[in-house]
């Protein structure tokens, strides 16, 4: 279903998309790659940036930004790009915006494939997300396994079938990220990262992942936004079992507001959807979206104390599969926590062990 707010944005490439295993030039030295995903959100955008190693004898090559999940189909698509889309040049480094599987999944394979003892192909990522990815690849967190099932149960997802399915997803993250490179280069907020002929500034964002890094190139007028700003859908902002009293929504909204400092004419390269112009408009849309959802949640809790499970139909007015339900539960808890920790709601634990929220 089309999002009517999209009409307030502009899409300079129209309906043009790179076919799997091919690239589409966005700007000189910037190429768009698109890989499939086995979810309702069925694709991810990845980026190739023309690069050059530091020093007078530095090699020419490419930086890969984000990788896709670990799968045979994704590997095959990358092999086609390596053979036909790099102008015969090597991959010099892999930059990952954040630790979610569709972004970091194949980082281990790409870095290993292009490394030699003399010339390693290194992963570049924030230290927080590198550590989170290493932990999650060894033990699924957040959306599968016993801990997630118990956490979602404490917020009202008590249906036995749903509970069993969540328990069975104990290797959910590891199946898509079986390995994370054991060494990395650290990206930090405000860091000026020279990639080839251009400088890209790192913008740390919070709320979606621990320390998400977006990249802005002033000279090219481009923002690789990762998942922080998407044109059609709102970024998932979730509370998970590892940090059960987390308050990520204010962090995400503050991160969005900081991005408003970038020029309004910036061409945004999102991880999902199509490249677009209208950054300030989209930030305003996302801020309004969450303000409206918070108001909806307050009204629902004023009628009767609500659990996160009770809030799902308030926030999501469509049928959800299990994959979507787990993300939706995390987001419902995030909205309830924003209101609870701001003092608008109080949190009550029932005799059934379920947290419910009522007006303070």
C-alpha positions in Angstrom: 0.0 0.0 0.0 1.4 3.4 -1.0 2.1 5.9 1.8 0.5 9.2 0.9 3.3 11.0 2.8 5.6 9.8 0.0 4.1 12.4 -2.3 5.8 15.1 -0.2 9.2 13.6 -1.1 10.9 13.5 -4.4 12.5 10.5 -6.0 15.1 11.5 -8.6 15.5 8.0 -9.9 11.8 7.4 -10.2 11.0 3.7 -10.3 14.5 2.7 -11.5 16.1 0.0 -9.3 19.3 -2.0 -9.7 18.6 -5.6 -10.5 20.1 -8.2 -8.1 23.7 -8.7 -8.9 24.1 -5.4 -10.7 24.8 -1.8 -9.7 23.3 1.6 -10.5 25.4 4.8 -10.3 24.0 7.4 -7.9 26.8 9.9 -8.2 30.4 9.8 -9.5 32.0 6.9 -7.5 28.8 6.0 -5.7 26.9 2.9 -6.8 23.6 1.4 -5.5 23.2 -2.3 -4.9 20.0 -4.0 -3.9 19.7 -7.4 -2.2 16.7 -9.6 -1.4 15.5 -10.4 2.2 13.2 -13.3 3.2 10.8 -11.0 5.1 7.8 -8.8 4.4 10.4 -6.1 4.1 11.9 -7.9 1.1 15.0 -5.9 0.2 18.0 -3.9 1.5 20.0 -1.2 -0.3 23.8 -1.5 -0.1 26.3 1.0 -1.4 29.7 1.0 -3.1 32.0 4.0 -2.7 35.1 4.5 -4.8 38.0 4.3 -2.4 41.8 4.5 -2.3 44.2 3.4 0.4 46.2 6.0 2.3 49.7 6.6 1.1 51.5 7.2 -2.2 51.3 3.6 -3.1 47.8 3.1 -1.9 45.6 0.8 -4.0 42.5 1.9 -5.8 39.3 0.0 -5.0 35.9 0.2 -3.3 34.4 0.5 0.1 31.3 -1.6 0.7 28.6 0.0 2.9 26.4 -2.8 4.5 26.4 -6.4 3.4 23.0 -8.2 3.4 22.2 -11.3 5.4 24.3 -14.5 5.2 22.6 -16.7 2.5 23.7 -18.5 -0.6 21.6 -16.1 -2.7 23.2 -13.0 -1.2 26.7 -14.5 -1.8 25.9 -15.3 -5.4 24.7 -11.7 -6.0 27.9 -10.4 -4.4 30.0 -12.7 -6.6 28.3 -11.3 -9.7 29.0 -7.7 -8.5 32.6 -8.6 -7.7 33.0 -10.0 -11.2 31.2 -7.3 -13.2 30.5 -4.2 -11.0 33.8 -3.2 -9.5 35.7 -2.2 -12.7 38.2 -5.0 -11.9 39.2 -3.3 -8.6 39.3 -4.9 -5.1 37.1 -4.3 -2.1 39.4 -2.4 0.4 37.1 -2.2 3.4 33.6 -2.9 4.6 31.6 -0.2 6.4 28.6 -1.3 8.4 26.0 1.2 9.6 24.8 -1.1 12.5 24.6 -4.6 13.9 21.2 -5.8 12.5 21.5 -9.0 10.4 20.6 -7.5 7.0 23.5 -5.0 7.4 26.3 -7.0 9.0 25.4 -10.6 8.0 28.0 -11.1 5.3 30.7 -8.8 6.7 32.8 -11.7 7.8 32.7 -13.3 4.4 33.4 -10.2 2.4 36.3 -9.1 4.7 37.8 -12.6 4.5 37.3 -12.9 0.8 39.2 -9.7 0.1 41.9 -9.9 2.8 45.5 -10.9 2.4 48.1 -11.2 5.2 49.7 -8.0 3.8 46.5 -6.1 3.0 43.6 -6.9 5.3 40.1 -5.9 4.3 38.8 -4.5 7.5 35.3 -4.0 9.0 34.5 -0.4 10.0 31.7 0.0 12.6 30.9 1.7 15.9 32.4 -0.2 18.8 29.0 -0.5 20.5 27.4 -2.2 17.5 30.4 -4.4 17.0 30.2 -5.7 20.5 26.4 -6.1 20.3 26.8 -8.1 17.0 29.5 -10.4 18.5 27.2 -11.1 21.5 24.1 -11.7 19.4 25.8 -14.0 16.9 26.7 -16.3 19.8 23.3 -16.2 21.5 20.2 -14.7 19.9 18.9 -11.7 21.8 15.8 -9.6 21.6 13.5 -11.6 19.2 14.0 -15.2 19.9 14.8 -17.8 22.5 13.7 -18.4 26.1 14.6 -14.9 27.3 12.6 -13.2 24.6 9.6 -15.4 25.2 9.6 -14.7 28.9 10.0 -10.9 28.3 7.2 -10.8 25.7 5.1 -12.9 28.0 5.6 -10.3 30.8 4.2 -7.7 28.4 1.1 -9.7 27.5 2.1 -11.9 24.6 0.9 -15.1 26.3 -0.6 -17.0 23.4 1.0 -20.5 23.7 1.5 -20.8 19.9 3.3 -17.4 19.7 5.3 -18.2 22.8 6.5 -21.5 21.4 7.4 -19.9 18.1 9.5 -17.3 19.8 11.3 -19.9 21.9 12.1 -21.9 18.7 13.9 -18.8 17.3 16.8 -19.3 19.6 19.3 -19.1 16.7 17.5 -16.3 14.9 20.3 -13.8 14.8 23.1 -16.4 14.5 21.4 -18.0 11.4 21.8 -14.8 9.5 25.1 -13.6 11.2 27.0 -16.8 12.0 30.2 -14.9 12.5 31.4 -11.3 13.1 34.9 -10.2 12.2 37.1 -10.5 15.2 38.9 -7.2 14.5 37.5 -3.8 13.4 38.1 -0.1 12.9 36.0 2.1 15.1 33.5 4.7 13.8 32.4 7.5 16.1 30.0 10.5 16.0 31.6 13.5 14.2 34.4 11.5 12.7 35.6 12.6 9.3 36.1 9.5 7.2 38.0 10.0 4.0 36.8 7.5 1.4 38.6 8.0 -1.9 38.4 11.6 -3.0 35.7 12.6 -0.5 35.2 13.1 3.2 32.1 11.5 4.8 31.1 12.6 8.3 29.8 10.0 10.8 26.5 10.8 12.5 25.7 8.5 15.4 22.0 7.7 15.9 20.4 5.9 18.8 17.1 4.1 19.5 17.2 1.7 16.5 20.5 0.1 17.3 23.0 0.9 20.1 25.2 3.2 18.0 24.0 3.4 14.4 26.3 5.3 12.1 25.0 7.3 9.1 27.4 8.9 6.6 27.1 12.4 5.1 29.2 13.7 2.3 28.8 17.4 2.0 30.7 17.6 -1.3 28.3 15.1 -3.0 25.2 16.2 -1.1 24.5 12.6 0.0 23.4 11.0 3.2 23.7 7.2 3.6 21.0 7.1 6.3 21.0 3.4 7.0 17.8 2.7 8.9 17.6 6.0 10.7 15.5 7.8 8.0 13.4 5.6 5.6 11.0 7.1 3.1 8.0 4.7 3.3 8.1 3.1 6.7 9.0 4.2 10.2 12.2 2.9 11.7 11.7 0.1 14.3 12.4 1.4 17.8 12.2 -1.5 20.3 12.8 -2.5 23.8 14.3 -6.0 24.1 14.9 -8.5 27.0 18.6 -7.5 27.5 17.6 -4.0 28.6 14.0 -4.5 29.9 13.5 -1.0 31.2 15.1 0.8 28.2 13.7 4.1 26.9 14.8 4.1 23.2 12.1 6.3 21.6 13.3 9.7 23.0 16.8 8.7 21.9 15.6 8.0 18.4 13.7 11.3 18.2 16.6 13.3 19.5 18.8 11.6 16.8 16.4 12.6 14.1 16.4 16.2 15.3 20.1 16.3 15.1 19.9 15.2 11.4 17.8 18.3 10.7 21.1 20.2 10.7 22.0 18.7 7.4 21.0 20.6 4.2 17.4 20.2 3.1 18.5 19.4 -0.4 20.5 16.3 0.7 19.9 13.2 -1.4 19.1 10.5 1.1 20.3 6.9 0.4 18.2 4.8 2.7 18.6 1.1 3.5 15.0 0.3 2.5 13.0 2.1 -0.2 14.3 4.4 -2.9 16.8 7.3 -2.8 14.9 10.5 -2.1 15.0 14.2 -1.4 13.0 15.8 1.3 15.1 15.0 4.4 13.6 17.8 6.6 10.1 16.9 5.5 10.6 13.2 6.3 12.0 14.0 9.7 8.9 16.1 10.5 6.7 13.3 9.2 8.4 10.7 11.5 8.3 13.1 14.5 4.6 13.7 13.9 4.0 9.9 13.5 5.4 9.1 16.9 3.6 12.1 18.6 0.3 10.7 17.2 1.1 7.1 18.3 2.0 8.3 21.8 -1.3 10.2 22.0 -3.1 7.1 20.8 -1.4 5.0 23.5 -2.3 7.5 26.2 -5.9 7.4 25.2 -6.0 3.6 25.2 -4.5 3.4 28.7 -6.9 6.0 30.0 -9.8 3.7 29.1 -8.3 0.7 30.8 -4.8 -0.4 31.9 -3.0 -1.8 28.8 -0.2 -4.2 28.2 2.1 -3.9 25.2 0.1 -6.8 23.6 -3.1 -4.8 24.2 -1.5 -1.8 22.4 -0.6 -3.7 19.2 -3.9 -3.0 17.4 -3.6 0.6 18.4 -0.2 1.0 16.8 -0.5 -1.5 14.0 -3.8 -1.6 12.1 -3.0 -4.6 9.9 -2.4 -8.3 10.3 1.1 -9.2 11.6 3.0 -12.4 11.1 5.3 -13.7 13.9 8.4 -11.9 12.5 6.4 -8.6 12.5 4.7 -9.3 15.8 8.0 -9.6 17.7 9.2 -6.3 16.3 5.8 -4.8 17.0 5.9 -5.9 20.6 9.3 -4.3 21.0 7.9 -1.0 19.5 4.8 -1.1 21.7 6.9 -1.5 24.8 9.1 1.4 23.6 6.0 3.7 23.3 4.7 2.7 26.7 8.1 3.2 28.3 8.4 6.6 26.8 5.2 7.6 28.5 5.9 5.7 31.8 9.5 7.1 32.2 8.3 10.7 31.4 5.7 10.4 34.2 2.6 10.3 32.0 1.8 6.6 32.8 2.5 4.4 35.8 3.4 0.7 35.5 1.5 -2.0 37.3 2.3 -5.7 37.5 -0.8 -7.9 37.7 -1.3 -11.1 39.5 -0.8 -12.8 36.2 2.8 -11.4 36.0 1.9 -9.0 33.1 2.9 -5.4 33.1 0.1 -3.0 32.4 0.2 0.8 32.1 -2.4 3.3 33.4 -2.5 7.1 33.8 -0.2 8.4 36.4 
